[in-house]
């Protein structure tokens, strides 16, 4: 396969780097026997940012989140929470720090024998706050997540989405500096997932809360995160703003994870492609940002009878257009002209193969 003209790096907004890091990991390593669960992970999460960490099962996500909340000790490297290295702290020293970290879970982890407001207030009870103060804070949070009317009910009477809202309220009870979401929407249907992600985004804006999402779902990252880090085999294999990574995935792992939500060449066409020139050249075209707003097909039409549109579409991620198309170029003599025109529009172009059946 031939690739042409990788897209230019996409700039990070200037003010993003001005914010302090709430989380910073440097060369974190953790082994279990011969298996490297984390193999030199370095990353940071700035105040008020939502970072999505995505990877397949066994990629190292669970170990990473356990290192962040002190439940797992790295073999080497540093884990800083608000500038404090937690790797060498005793269990007693970790307790007040854990109150700065809220957790929401895939299966909610609510106590069935306690009411909704008691579940939300539980971290404050452990902290030793008086009952009046606990219930006042619980009422504020239940209002924030839209469940004020459920305060006196028990978890068994709630839907999955309502249980997760209670879990979010509980995670916010102690006013954490960091919210960790561990596959928090994996047990929910798509409509409920969308609502929960909207709630998290709203909370992020209202409270300027830093959120780190652990997930295997690219759709979750697409809908809510500012940046994404892709983990595979205990290593961060790709990192960047969500729209830039979605527009131009560099690692094979990222491309595979994105295959369910990015346009792909239809299988019946892909299966008959040959790498031997002959027949119609099938070309993928990726554009992002301002470049995706150009009248691309009008430009291509300047080369008469040169191409046909096979498949594709345009999406908007973080308010940026991200386009992916597949075109066929039947006439080999027109191929270079088409490629040069596309490169002139800063497209990333790849000749996927040749379809002799379309010749």
Secondary structure per residue as TSV (DSSP state, phi and psi in degrees):
chain	resnum	aa	ss	phi	psi
A	1	X	-	360.0	141.8
A	2	X	E	-109.5	127.9
A	3	X	E	-109.9	148.0
A	4	X	E	-136.1	133.6
A	5	X	-	57.7	74.4
A	6	X	-	-60.1	143.8
A	7	X	-	-67.1	149.1
A	8	X	-	-64.9	149.4
A	9	X	-	-55.9	145.8
A	10	X	-	-100.3	127.7
A	11	X	-	-72.5	143.2
A	12	X	-	-82.4	140.2
A	13	X	-	-52.2	138.6
A	14	X	G	-58.5	-39.1
A	15	X	G	-77.0	-12.5
A	16	X	G	-64.3	-38.0
A	17	X	G	-75.5	-11.5
A	18	X	G	-78.6	-14.8
A	19	X	S	-85.7	144.8
A	20	X	-	-70.5	154.4
A	21	X	E	-77.5	130.3
A	22	X	E	-87.2	-35.9
A	23	X	E	-126.1	136.4
A	24	X	E	-144.0	121.3
A	25	X	E	-110.1	136.3
A	26	X	E	-130.4	111.8
A	27	X	E	51.5	47.8
A	28	X	E	-78.8	128.6
A	29	X	E	-129.2	138.9
A	30	X	E	-149.8	124.0
A	31	X	E	-114.8	146.7
A	32	X	E	-122.3	100.5
A	33	X	T	65.4	-125.0
A	34	X	T	-89.5	-4.1
A	35	X	E	-92.5	126.6
A	36	X	E	-90.1	99.4
A	37	X	E	-70.8	-39.1
A	38	X	E	-128.9	128.9
A	39	X	E	-128.0	65.9
A	40	X	E	87.5	45.9
A	41	X	E	-81.3	127.9
A	42	X	E	-131.2	126.6
A	43	X	E	-165.5	166.5
A	44	X	E	-139.4	155.7
A	45	X	E	-130.5	121.9
A	46	X	E	-84.6	160.3
A	47	X	T	-58.8	132.0
A	48	X	T	79.6	3.1
A	49	X	-	-94.6	151.0
A	50	X	E	-110.3	115.1
A	51	X	E	-109.3	126.4
A	52	X	E	-97.3	128.5
A	53	X	E	-110.7	117.1
A	54	X	E	-122.4	144.7
A	55	X	-	-176.2	165.5
A	56	X	-	-73.1	170.7
A	57	X	T	-59.3	135.0
A	58	X	T	84.0	5.0
A	59	X	S	-76.6	-20.2
A	60	X	S	121.1	4.3
A	61	X	H	-63.3	-46.7
A	62	X	H	-65.2	-40.8
A	63	X	H	-63.9	-39.5
A	64	X	H	-61.1	-46.0
A	65	X	H	-69.1	-32.3
A	66	X	H	-71.5	-29.1
A	67	X	H	-71.5	-31.7
A	68	X	H	-70.5	-35.1
A	69	X	T	-99.8	10.6
A	70	X	T	80.8	7.1
A	71	X	S	-79.7	-18.1
A	72	X	S	-128.3	137.1
A	73	X	-	-100.6	124.2
A	74	X	-	-63.6	152.2
A	75	X	S	-72.3	-32.0
A	76	X	E	-159.5	168.8
A	77	X	E	95.2	176.6
A	78	X	E	-125.6	145.3
A	79	X	E	-124.1	109.9
A	80	X	E	-106.6	128.4
A	81	X	E	-114.4	116.4
A	82	X	T	49.5	42.6
A	83	X	T	85.4	-4.1
A	84	X	E	-105.4	126.1
A	85	X	E	-74.3	118.5
A	86	X	-	-96.4	-3.8
A	87	X	T	-66.6	-27.9
A	88	X	T	-102.9	8.5
A	89	X	-	-78.2	146.7
A	90	X	-	-74.2	167.3
A	91	X	H	-58.7	-38.5
A	92	X	H	-66.6	-39.7
A	93	X	H	-69.1	-27.7
A	94	X	H	-73.2	-27.2
A	95	X	H	-55.6	-52.5
A	96	X	H	-65.4	-30.7
A	97	X	H	-68.6	-37.4
A	98	X	H	-63.2	-25.7
A	99	X	T	-69.2	-16.9
A	100	X	T	-83.3	-4.1
A	101	X	E	-120.8	113.1
A	102	X	E	-89.2	147.7
A	103	X	E	-128.2	133.9
A	104	X	E	-122.8	142.4
A	105	X	E	-120.3	161.6
A	106	X	T	-61.0	-41.1
A	107	X	T	-108.7	24.7
A	108	X	-	73.1	-43.2
A	109	X	-	56.0	40.8
A	110	X	-	-87.2	152.6
A	111	X	-	-88.5	116.9
A	112	X	T	-67.0	-25.5
A	113	X	T	-86.3	-2.6
A	114	X	S	-112.1	148.9
A	115	X	B	-69.0	170.2
A	116	X	H	-57.1	-48.2
A	117	X	H	-66.7	-32.6
A	118	X	H	-69.2	-37.1
A	119	X	H	-62.5	-43.9
A	120	X	H	-65.5	-38.1
A	121	X	H	-81.7	-7.9
A	122	X	H	-56.4	-45.7
A	123	X	H	-58.6	-32.1
A	124	X	H	-76.0	-30.2
A	125	X	H	-67.0	-43.0
A	126	X	H	-62.4	-34.6
A	127	X	H	-73.6	-17.8
A	128	X	T	96.8	14.3
A	129	X	-	-71.6	147.7
A	130	X	-	-61.7	154.1
A	131	X	H	-59.0	-41.2
A	132	X	H	-60.7	-44.6
A	133	X	H	-66.7	-38.2
A	134	X	H	-62.6	-48.1
A	135	X	H	-70.2	-30.9
A	136	X	H	-65.1	-45.0
A	137	X	H	-65.5	-41.6
A	138	X	H	-60.7	-40.8
A	139	X	H	-63.8	-40.8
A	140	X	H	-61.2	-43.0
A	141	X	H	-73.6	-37.6
A	142	X	H	-65.5	-32.0
A	143	X	H	-67.4	-40.3
A	144	X	H	-61.1	-39.3
A	145	X	T	-94.5	4.8
A	146	X	T	77.2	32.4
A	147	X	-	-130.0	29.9
A	148	X	G	-55.1	-37.6
A	149	X	G	-73.5	-9.2
A	150	X	G	-100.7	8.5
A	151	X	T	-55.4	-39.5
A	152	X	T	-95.1	0.2
A	153	X	S	-87.1	174.2
A	154	X	B	-109.4	155.1
A	155	X	G	-54.6	-30.7
A	156	X	G	-61.5	-21.8
A	157	X	G	-91.5	1.6
A	158	X	S	-99.6	152.4
A	159	X	-	-76.1	170.7
A	160	X	H	-60.4	-41.9
A	161	X	H	-65.1	-38.8
A	162	X	H	-66.9	-39.0
A	163	X	H	-61.7	-39.9
A	164	X	H	-68.8	-33.7
A	165	X	H	-63.6	-39.2
A	166	X	H	-64.5	-42.3
A	167	X	H	-59.9	-37.8
A	168	X	H	-67.7	-44.9
A	169	X	H	-59.4	-43.9
A	170	X	H	-62.2	-40.6
A	171	X	H	-64.1	-25.1
A	172	X	H	-92.2	-4.9
A	173	X	T	-56.2	-43.7
A	174	X	T	-90.8	18.5
A	175	X	-	52.1	62.3
A	176	X	-	-70.2	156.1
A	177	X	S	-83.1	-21.6
A	178	X	E	-140.3	135.0
A	179	X	E	-112.4	122.4
A	180	X	E	-101.8	127.1
A	181	X	E	-114.4	112.0
A	182	X	E	-103.8	93.6
A	183	X	S	51.4	42.0
A	184	X	T	-67.4	-17.5
A	185	X	T	-111.3	4.7
A	186	X	T	-64.9	-27.3
A	187	X	T	-93.2	6.9
A	188	X	S	-108.8	153.7
A	189	X	-	-73.7	163.6
A	190	X	H	-56.9	-41.2
A	191	X	H	-64.8	-43.3
A	192	X	H	-68.2	-39.3
A	193	X	H	-56.8	-46.0
A	194	X	H	-59.2	-41.5
A	195	X	H	-67.1	-41.3
A	196	X	H	-66.9	-41.2
A	197	X	H	-64.5	-38.3
A	198	X	H	-62.1	-39.8
A	199	X	H	-63.9	-44.4
A	200	X	H	-62.9	-40.3
A	201	X	H	-64.2	-40.7
A	202	X	H	-64.2	-43.6
A	203	X	H	-64.2	-41.0
A	204	X	H	-55.9	-43.4
A	205	X	H	-73.3	-44.4
A	206	X	H	-67.8	-39.1
A	207	X	H	-103.1	-2.7
A	208	X	T	53.4	43.5
A	209	X	-	-90.9	135.0
A	210	X	E	-80.8	130.0
A	211	X	E	-127.6	133.2
A	212	X	E	-117.7	118.4
A	213	X	E	-102.6	124.0
A	214	X	E	-100.5	125.3
A	215	X	E	-156.8	162.4
A	216	X	S	-112.7	7.4
A	217	X	-	-107.2	113.1
A	218	X	H	-62.7	-31.1
A	219	X	H	-63.0	-35.8
A	220	X	H	-63.3	-47.6
A	221	X	H	-61.2	-43.6
A	222	X	H	-59.5	-39.3
A	223	X	H	-80.3	-23.5
A	224	X	H	-132.2	-31.2
A	225	X	-	-78.9	152.6
A	226	X	S	-86.3	-44.6
A	227	X	E	-129.1	161.8
A	228	X	E	-134.5	140.7
A	229	X	E	-122.2	130.3
A	230	X	E	-102.2	125.7
A	231	X	E	-112.2	137.2
A	232	X	E	-151.0	127.6
A	233	X	T	59.4	32.1
A	234	X	T	79.8	7.0
A	235	X	E	-121.7	147.5
A	236	X	E	-80.4	112.9
A	237	X	E	-97.6	-13.2
A	238	X	E	-162.8	145.4
A	239	X	E	-155.6	142.8
A	240	X	E	167.4	-177.2
A	241	X	E	-61.4	149.0
A	242	X	H	-58.4	-46.1
A	243	X	H	-67.7	-33.9
A	244	X	H	-71.8	-38.4
A	245	X	H	-68.4	-41.4
A	246	X	H	-66.4	-33.8
A	247	X	H	-75.3	-33.2
A	248	X	S	-143.7	66.2
A	249	X	-	-65.8	129.0
A	250	X	-	-95.5	-33.6
A	251	X	S	-93.2	153.7
A	252	X	H	-63.7	-35.9
A	253	X	H	-61.4	-46.3
A	254	X	H	-63.3	-44.2
A	255	X	H	-60.4	-39.2
A	256	X	H	-66.9	-44.9
A	257	X	H	-64.1	-31.7
A	258	X	H	-82.0	-10.0
A	259	X	T	-63.2	-23.0
A	260	X	T	-81.0	-17.9
A	261	X	T	-123.6	-6.8
A	262	X	S	-99.6	147.3
A	263	X	-	-56.1	135.1
A	264	X	-	-122.8	151.0
A	265	X	-	-62.0	128.1
A	266	X	-	-52.0	138.7
A	267	X	H	-55.7	-41.4
A	268	X	H	-66.0	-22.6
A	269	X	H	-86.3	-44.5
A	270	X	H	-58.4	-36.8
A	271	X	T	-70.3	-19.9
A	272	X	T	-104.6	8.5
A	273	X	-	-75.3	142.9
A	274	X	B	-119.4	152.9
A	275	X	S	-87.8	-1.8
A	276	X	S	-89.2	120.6
A	277	X	S	-52.5	136.8
A	278	X	-	149.3	123.5
A	279	X	S	90.5	-162.3
A	280	X	E	-79.4	126.9
A	281	X	E	-75.9	129.5
A	282	X	E	-105.3	123.2
A	283	X	E	-124.4	133.4
A	284	X	E	-94.0	142.7
A	285	X	E	-131.0	119.8
A	286	X	E	-117.1	131.3
A	287	X	E	-136.4	148.6
A	288	X	E	-149.4	156.1
A	289	X	G	67.2	-148.7
A	290	X	G	-55.4	-32.4
A	291	X	G	-62.9	-27.9
A	292	X	G	-76.1	-9.6
A	293	X	G	-90.6	-6.2
A	294	X	S	-68.7	149.3
A	295	X	-	-73.9	74.3
A	296	X	H	-57.8	-49.3
A	297	X	H	-72.1	-27.9
A	298	X	H	-65.4	-39.1
A	299	X	H	-64.4	-44.6
A	300	X	H	-64.5	-30.7
A	301	X	T	-66.8	-13.1
A	302	X	T	-67.4	-19.0
A	303	X	S	-99.1	101.2
A	304	X	T	-58.7	138.9
A	305	X	T	50.1	41.7
A	306	X	-	-102.1	-22.0
A	307	X	-	-154.0	164.4
A	308	X	E	-135.8	147.3
A	309	X	E	-83.1	124.9
A	310	X	E	-95.9	-45.6
A	311	X	E	-169.0	163.2
A	312	X	E	140.3	-171.6
A	313	X	E	178.0	179.3
A	314	X	E	-128.4	138.7
A	315	X	E	-125.1	166.9
A	316	X	E	-125.8	120.7
A	317	X	E	-126.0	127.1
A	318	X	T	51.5	40.8
A	319	X	T	64.8	18.1
A	320	X	E	-115.8	133.8
A	321	X	E	-71.6	136.5
A	322	X	E	-131.2	116.8
A	323	X	E	-118.2	144.2
A	324	X	E	-142.1	125.8
A	325	X	E	-132.5	156.7
A	326	X	E	-122.8	125.3
A	327	X	E	-122.7	154.0
A	328	X	E	-109.5	136.1
A	329	X	E	-118.5	99.3
A	330	X	-	-69.8	-33.4
A	331	X	-	-97.8	112.0
A	332	X	H	-56.3	-29.4
A	333	X	H	-70.6	-15.7
A	334	X	H	-96.0	-10.5
A	335	X	H	-61.7	-48.3
A	336	X	H	-62.5	-37.6
A	337	X	H	-63.9	-41.5
A	338	X	H	-64.4	-45.6
A	339	X	H	-62.9	-42.1
A	340	X	H	-65.3	-40.2
A	341	X	H	-63.6	-43.0
A	342	X	H	-65.4	-42.5
A	343	X	H	-62.4	-33.6
A	344	X	H	-65.8	-20.7
A	345	X	T	-97.6	16.4
A	346	X	T	62.0	28.6
A	347	X	-	-80.3	150.0
A	348	X	E	-94.3	122.6
A	349	X	E	-123.1	137.7
A	350	X	E	-139.9	127.5
A	351	X	E	-80.1	110.9
A	352	X	E	-80.4	-24.8
A	353	X	E	155.5	-167.4
A	354	X	E	-129.2	136.2
A	355	X	E	-107.8	99.7
A	356	X	G	-66.4	-27.3
A	357	X	G	-66.8	-25.7
A	358	X	G	-89.6	1.0
A	359	X	-	-67.8	360.0
